[in-house]
Amino acid sequence: MEYAPRIPRPNPLPREFAASMQLLLETWQPENGADVDCGAQTFGMSRRTLQRLLAETGTKFSNLQARARLVLATRMLRKETMKVIDIAYELGYSAPAHFTHAFRRWAGVSPRAYRIQQTALANAA
């Protein structure tokens, strides 16, 4: 039998995979438990395979989850009728202070300050 060298196969799921997972997370309701197991099941793979594929793109599921929460938070904060406390609970935080701390870490400002900035920008336009 002749030896056939192993040919490395191209990454079947390039960076677009992480982007697809990000978009999917943005559509899930956080309070319903959008976790790595749900993501793996949605893509028809094991948890470990999902984690490995995300690692190949240079990210982790938790990072995508955090980014999705930020995107959802900024959308909700643009709706002036939603209270910050309601946004915190809707995004799955156990306390509004946890949401405020996380948002400040992501955006560099508090949720309230972000809302004020966005309102000012919208009124200026």
ABEGO torsion letter per residue (X at the ends): XBBBBBBBBBBABBAAAAAAAAAAAAABBAAAGBBAAAAAAAAGBBAAAAAAAAAAAGBBAAAAAAAAAAAAAAAAAABAABBAAAAAAAAGBABAAAAAAAAAAAAGBBAAAAAAAAAAAAAAX
